[in-house]
Amino acid sequence: MTIRTRVGFVLLLAAAAAAAGAGASANGRRFLSDDPLPREPESRDASGARPEDIGLLYELSYNLFVTASKASTNTRAGNVNTIDEVPDSGWYTNRLLPARPALADLVRGPNTGSPPNPERWTIIREKSSGYSPGFTAKDADGQTWFLSFDTPGWEEGATGAHCDGPTG
């Protein structure tokens, strides 16, 4: 095969690849007039959802030995909009992206309700995992609260990253 034939063959392959790539990109993801979608439509009723107790030993064993060797599916998340953001829904509220939060909102934190009523607390159960102690209780208004204390030596855990004990 001569050099001229080889060059012609390479140019032909490059042109074919470019044509195939152009055809694929024309059929790619399209943006619609309402993109990006700011709120995901409610498609299912979750009012019948009930709490389920998870067997932690089974969960740990299953994830360590059964699913650890599974190959990634490279499946794209189904609930992101066209600019890869999670839209608001009945399950998720984006608090930071729509607008810069006011200082008072940052100081208050995510709690929008009233604080626990201190008159009488009924302890429902103790904290069943982790290093630091805690419990679940109902206050005098019937609201359920979870309380976890900072780990000794790791004060301000509630205002920073929580650590379940000393590391290293």
Contacts in CASP RR format, 6 or more apart in sequence:
PFRMAT RR
TARGET T0000
AUTHOR 0000-0000-0000
METHOD contacts of the structure
MODEL  1
MTIRTRVGFVLLLAAAAAAAGAGASANGRRFLSDDPLPREPESRDASGAR
PEDIGLLYELSYNLFVTASKASTNTRAGNVNTIDEVPDSGWYTNRLLPAR
PALADLVRGPNTGSPPNPERWTIIREKSSGYSPGFTAKDADGQTWFLSFD
TPGWEEGATGAHCDGPTG
1 9 0 8 1.000
29 82 0 8 1.000
31 82 0 8 1.000
32 82 0 8 1.000
35 81 0 8 1.000
35 82 0 8 1.000
35 83 0 8 1.000
36 81 0 8 1.000
36 82 0 8 1.000
36 83 0 8 1.000
36 85 0 8 1.000
36 87 0 8 1.000
37 81 0 8 1.000
37 82 0 8 1.000
37 87 0 8 1.000
38 81 0 8 1.000
38 87 0 8 1.000
38 88 0 8 1.000
38 98 0 8 1.000
39 87 0 8 1.000
39 88 0 8 1.000
39 89 0 8 1.000
40 79 0 8 1.000
40 87 0 8 1.000
40 88 0 8 1.000
40 89 0 8 1.000
42 89 0 8 1.000
42 90 0 8 1.000
46 91 0 8 1.000
56 129 0 8 1.000
79 86 0 8 1.000
79 87 0 8 1.000
79 89 0 8 1.000
80 86 0 8 1.000
80 87 0 8 1.000
81 87 0 8 1.000
85 94 0 8 1.000
85 97 0 8 1.000
86 92 0 8 1.000
86 94 0 8 1.000
87 94 0 8 1.000
88 94 0 8 1.000
95 101 0 8 1.000
95 110 0 8 1.000
114 141 0 8 1.000
116 139 0 8 1.000
116 143 0 8 1.000
116 145 0 8 1.000
117 139 0 8 1.000
117 140 0 8 1.000
117 141 0 8 1.000
117 143 0 8 1.000
118 139 0 8 1.000
118 140 0 8 1.000
119 139 0 8 1.000
119 140 0 8 1.000
120 139 0 8 1.000
120 140 0 8 1.000
121 137 0 8 1.000
121 138 0 8 1.000
121 139 0 8 1.000
121 140 0 8 1.000
121 145 0 8 1.000
122 137 0 8 1.000
122 138 0 8 1.000
123 135 0 8 1.000
123 136 0 8 1.000
123 137 0 8 1.000
124 135 0 8 1.000
124 136 0 8 1.000
124 137 0 8 1.000
124 138 0 8 1.000
124 144 0 8 1.000
125 135 0 8 1.000
125 136 0 8 1.000
126 133 0 8 1.000
126 134 0 8 1.000
126 135 0 8 1.000
126 136 0 8 1.000
127 133 0 8 1.000
127 134 0 8 1.000
127 135 0 8 1.000
127 136 0 8 1.000
127 146 0 8 1.000
127 148 0 8 1.000
130 164 0 8 1.000
131 151 0 8 1.000
131 164 0 8 1.000
131 165 0 8 1.000
132 148 0 8 1.000
132 149 0 8 1.000
132 150 0 8 1.000
132 151 0 8 1.000
132 164 0 8 1.000
132 165 0 8 1.000
133 148 0 8 1.000
133 149 0 8 1.000
134 146 0 8 1.000
134 147 0 8 1.000
134 148 0 8 1.000
134 149 0 8 1.000
135 146 0 8 1.000
135 147 0 8 1.000
136 144 0 8 1.000
136 145 0 8 1.000
136 146 0 8 1.000
136 147 0 8 1.000
137 144 0 8 1.000
137 145 0 8 1.000
137 147 0 8 1.000
138 144 0 8 1.000
138 145 0 8 1.000
139 145 0 8 1.000
148 158 0 8 1.000
148 162 0 8 1.000
150 156 0 8 1.000
150 157 0 8 1.000
150 158 0 8 1.000
151 157 0 8 1.000
151 163 0 8 1.000
151 164 0 8 1.000
151 165 0 8 1.000
154 163 0 8 1.000
154 165 0 8 1.000
154 166 0 8 1.000
157 163 0 8 1.000
END
